[in-house]
Each structure stands twice: as C-alpha cells, then as structure tokens.
Amino acid sequence: MTTIKKTPFPLRLPENRLQAIHPSLDAAFEAHDYLYVARYGEDRPELRGCSLILLGNRVGGELVLDRHNVHTARSCLYRAFGAWRDDDLGEAERQIAEGLKLKGEAKRLKRLQDLIARQTCRVVIHTDFGRPDRLRGFYQIPGIDLIISSHMLGDPATTLPMGQSLASMVPPGPPVDLVLVDDFKMVPVGLRDLGAPVVVNPHDHEWYYEILDELMPEVDLVVNLSSWEEVELNRAFGVPGTSFYYIMSLLIPQISGLKEVYEDPRRRQLDLVFTGGITHDFYRDKRQRIAPLARLDPAFQVRVIEGYLNHDEFYGLLRETRFTIHSARTTNSMTTRSFESLATGTFQLVEEENGVPYIFSQKFECFPVFRLSHVVEDIERHLADYEGMRERFLPQAAQLEKELNDLMPDDEGRRALRFVRQLMFMTQVEMEGRKKADAPLAAPVQRDWVGITEPWHLSNRPDQSQRVFERTRSPHWVRRAVMSTATRTDGWGQRLHEAILQGLAEFPNSLGLNYTLALYLRLVGHPDRADELFKRISEGEFVLEPNETFPGQMDNVNGLYWVADAKIRDRCPALAPYVSEDAVWRSYALNQRADMAITRASSLGGNDAVAEYSRALALLETSLDRFPANESAQRLYLRAAFGMCVNGLDEWRDVFMANFDVAVENDYTVLHDFAPLAVQVLMSRHKVAEAQQVIDRVGQYLARTVITPSLCPEAVHWARIFGLPLRGLDAARAA
C-alpha cells in the first residue's frame, strides 16, 4: 500500500454529471446554455437548430431546421436574428414577417424589429487582456460609437487610473447602450454609473472566484464558452450567461479549400503535435493527459512542446503533422484550436467531454475522441487509422468549411459586428432591456478598489500598482499584502508586513491572514516561527473567512489552483464533490512544514537528518490523507522517502520506488524530474537493468517532449553523478 494514491484528475463536471445540470432541454435553452442543447438535442431539431444559430453557426443551424422541416415562430425569430447578425437585413425582415404570421413570438420579434431599425449604438469596452491591436475590428463597425478603456494597455488616451470610475472615460453624448468588460482581470469600478447593460467576456474565470461576489452585482450577462461556466459562473453567482463562439484575444486563420488541403498527397513527417501550457498551475490536468503522450508507440512521431510558438513556426509545425490534440479541464467547451488544426489539414483529437464536435449540423470525422481513462490506447488507435479517417472525412469537408467560416468569418470587422449584435440581441431582446443599473443594489457592495488577483501584471506600472495598494482596505488585507509584492520597490517587505498586521488587528482568527504571515516569516528567515504558525493552521486553528484570498504569489508549493477548485466545489452542488477548501488550505500548511523539514534535513547527517525526514514523511502522510491529489505533497513525499534511502534505511527503497511509480501515473512529468532519484535507488540495489529502463523512458520523454522541468536539489545532484541529460540542469548550475 503506497502513501501516494493513484488519482485520476478530478473533473468538477464529468460526463455523468453534465447531463443532469438542466432538468430538460427547454430549461437549458431558457438558460442560454446553447452548447448543452447542441450536445444533447439530437431529438429536438427546433431547439438544436436555434441553438446552433445562437452559438454563431447560422449555416449549420438553418440546415438542421430545414432538414427537419421546422417552421415555427420561434425558429423564425432566431433565423431573423442570425440574418441580422450577419448583416443580411432583407432576410431578417422576411423572417420577422413570417414569424409574426405564425404567432407565439410577437413580443420578441417586435423587439428585434426595433433593434434592427436603430442606426447607431454607443458601446464602451474595457480590456486589460492581450494587445491593443486585437480590438481593431471594433473600430471598423459602421454605426458604432466606440469608447475604449484600459488600465494596462499603455495608450494615454484610453488609460483609466486604477480606482477611477469607468464613467469618467465617456465623453458627453447619447446614452451608452452596452458596456463590455473583457475578462475579470482588472474590472473597473463604477460599472453601474453608465446606466447600460454590463457584459463580461471572461477568459480564465477560475482565477477570480474570490472576487466574483463583489463584481457580479454589477454584471448583467456573462459570455460563456462552455456548459461548465453555466454552472460555475451563472448559477453560482446568480448572473445570466449566453454561449457564443467568439474569442476576442486570438487571431484565427481563414478556412479555405478544406477538401483540397486534406487531399494533399504530400507525406507529413509527424503523427501528433501538442503545443501549449502543461506545467502552469491551472493546467495540472495536462500533466496526466498530455505529458504521457511520450509513452505512445515508438512507431509514431510525436512532439509535445510546452509554450506558445510564434505564428509562422506554429502553423509550419501543424502543416507537418497528421493530428493535433486539444485537452481542457472544462466540460462541454468550445475552442479555437479546431480552426488552427483544420486550416492546415490536421485532425483534432478531443477528449469525450469536449463540446467542439457538437457545434455543427452533423458529426464530422475530423474530431476523433479519446477517453480520459484510456488516453494512450485511444490515441494510438486513432493515429493508426489516419488514412481511414481521411477517407471518411473528405466527403464532409465542403460542408464543414461552410460552417467553420460562418462561425468565425475571416474579416475582423465582421467578427466584431457579430459579437456586438449578439450581445445587443441578448440584452435588448432576450432580457427585454432589463439591467441592474436600473435597480438599487440588494445589499451594499464595496467596489472602490480594482478586482485584481494577479499583481505581477502591474510590475511595470508602479503608478497603477500604488493606487491599487492604497485603495485595497478592509476586509481585503491579504490582497493588500500581496499587492505590495507587485513591483518589489524599496520597502515592499515592510508594507507587506504592515498590511498583514493591520488585518490581524481586525481579523485575528483569519486563516488566510495567518497563512500569509507564516509565508512572510519563512520568506524573511524565521522558519521556526513560520513552522509554529503553520502547525496551528494545519491542526485546525483559525477560521476560513468567505472568499479568503490565497497568497499564491508568495507560495513556493503552489496551491492557488486547488484552493480555487475547492472553493467552487463547495459552492456548487451540481459539481462533483472532492475535498473542502478548508482541507486544501490545511493540507498546504502541512506541505510547508514538510518542505522546511526537508530543507533542514539536507544540511544535516545521520540520525538528525533521519529525524527531520521522518517528521516530513509523517506530515505528508497526513497531507495526502486529507487531499490525495496534492501534487506538491506527492513530490515532497518522494524527496523525504529518498532522504531515508540515502541515509541508510534500506527498507525505504521499495517504498520510494512504489510511490514513484504511482506519482508518475498521476503526473508524468515526475518521470523526468525524479528519474535521478529512482536510478540511484535502483543502482544502490544493483538493479542495473531496471535503472536502465528508467533511463530509457526518460530518453524517450526527452526525445518527444519539451516540457518545463521542476528539478529538486537532489535530482540535480544525482543527475550530474549519473550523467543524465535532464532539462534544467544548466539553469540549476547557474543558480
């Protein structure tokens, strides 16, 4: 029995829970979860066809409606909307007239008619995501009076000082019709001051759970790319959502001559390519799904590259491969990866929970599905079936090309126009123009600060950083403390400490503040005091306040993702239960104590070292018992078990190897990062052949992957002794 348990990555909304999130397809449609209806609505062609139109696939949606001879007032409403969204005004008018004859949707049809009749509208967009040029399509929309605001993009004409109302950016003129906030990253204050519907287009909503209770009272609508968000954003925080396929932050290639691209007889050099994040805190699932692709049959040519390549290099790589793979911890979600792959004649592997195959009028053979429980086996089967898959797909290619280009037109101005009209339709027709700005807040909400959970974004903007620091007050003391780390200017440590002490004077039993204080004590060289405070935390002292901030920027054992994961599971009964947020915090406190014990042991020898390693192992057993998926605890456990081995406790060699094998199953990057320790343990028992097997597996991993390493000091030491060419050794030598 191993301390490290085999732990399949715990999805919050697995397939067996996904279908139950709505009581019926009608309820899903009313909730604007069009991706859900597209997935499960095969037997309800009216709802499915309308949902495809609302997702952005008008061509596919109308094909479904026509195929089943659907002719209702509701279908006319959404056909009319789709036509107007695509600037096909004659068809929109025809469908409205037809729908009014059929009766049943007169009110919404007339609201749509009034919306179409408008000549201009005024839109405010606030964004701190990506590059300024990504908004250029919005400037190309005729009839749109556009006002741009940003805290971070650097243009003096559009810079909004932190904490200043968004309304201050709007010159005198007609009323604002729509406020669009691009991501929750740095939501400006004063959203209600403009008197218009407020829509948020999130990118990574998981990073912001702790601040959403303070933001959502000002938000009218959220744009979703998954059914997962319908549960975690809309339902959890009481704000309507709408599914629509539009990625503001990315450039999308045009799909042209799809059939010819796939007919190209040129021999591709690679079987499978993945590029993207793997070791990032919020991509932990990929360590179990993507990194193990190194294990695929050696007959296949495989490249797994962590990171984001430049445009030419990325598309050049795609043109040389038969398959790419998309993997996301989101459930029933959409992605731009399908465009990137298909534009280059590459098949797109997707996990079975993915939503992309369902956003079209039919099943297309270019999206082979793999199961998370059988990633390697399923993918090997698909790679071997390349020619058969291509033969099955070619007759479908022309239809898919039409639908892809309808989902994401090549012209940036047209894409932006469609997005604005989608949001205007949702707020003015579906929501009848109701907006929170018209009603008093149900309860006072403190919004005189900027909701930022990633202070490093302000590292080059000390002016804005200082404004956030000054405006962040009670009860957000941990946020204030963390903000002091943004620029690391003179006195930042003192400001951090003062913020913690100010907070503790008001909330002495706050778990978050005491955890932050313990990290600070460790940071400034008081490990004994830090250990005592972490001990009190791990033993159940202190109280986890609502929406407590986790100081991830100061945390060397990386708990931010799992705290966010537990926070939302605690809040949403529809999600699969796992461990509580309180348990995650206290598990990470145990990790901190164990990490300090291992650090002490590494400078000792003999019985003193064994005592510290034993202490660490006991702490980590408790940590993993509370929270089995805690990868940091798993890695620390391997280090402590190895410490027992090298200090003469031979019985720990089998313990180390058994736990090493399980840890590799949980996180395949462990194979690379801990291989030197495994080789040393095996060689010390003269198991040369088994040690060579580990070395060979690492060689295959290195030949097929470029993944950011995370080498512990012991791995660096033994890699040098055995001459293992691990990644990261040069950086470790420099350090």
Secondary structure, DSSP 8 states (H G I E B T S, - for coil): --SS-------SS-HHHHGGGSSSHHHHHHTT-HHHHHHH-TT-HHHHHHHHHHHT-HHHHHHHHHHTT---HHHHHHHHHHHHHTT-HHHHHHHHHHHHHH-S-HHHHHHHHHHHH---EEEEEEE-SS-GGGGHHHHT-TTEEEEEEBSSS--TTTB--TTS-GGGG--SSS---EEEEE-STTB-S-GGGG-S-EEEE-S-GGGGHHHHHHHGGG-SEEEESBHHHIIIIIIHHT--EEE----TTS-------HHHHHH-----SEEEEEEE-SSSGGGTHHHHHTGGGGGS-TTS-EEEEEB---HHHHHHHHTTEEEEEE--SSSSB--SHHHHHHTTT-EEEEETT-SGGGSSSS--TT--EE-GGGHHHHHHHHHHTHHHHHHHHGGGHHHHHHHHHHHS-S-HHHHHHHHHHHHHHIIIIISTT--GGGS--SS----SS-B-S-GGGGTT-HHHHHHHHHH--TT-HHHHHHHTTSS--TTHHHHHHHHHHHHHHH-TTBHHHHHHHHHHHHHTT-HHHHHHHHHHHHTT-SB--TT----GGG-TT--HHHHHHHHHHHH-TTS-----HHHHHHHHHHHHHHHHHHHHHHT--HHHHHHHHHHHHHHHHHHHHH-TT-HHHHHHHHHHHHHHHHTT-TTHHHHHHHHHHHHHHH-THHHHHHHHHHHHHHHHTT-HHHHHHHHHHHHHHHHHEE------HHHHHHHHHHT---TTHHHHHH-
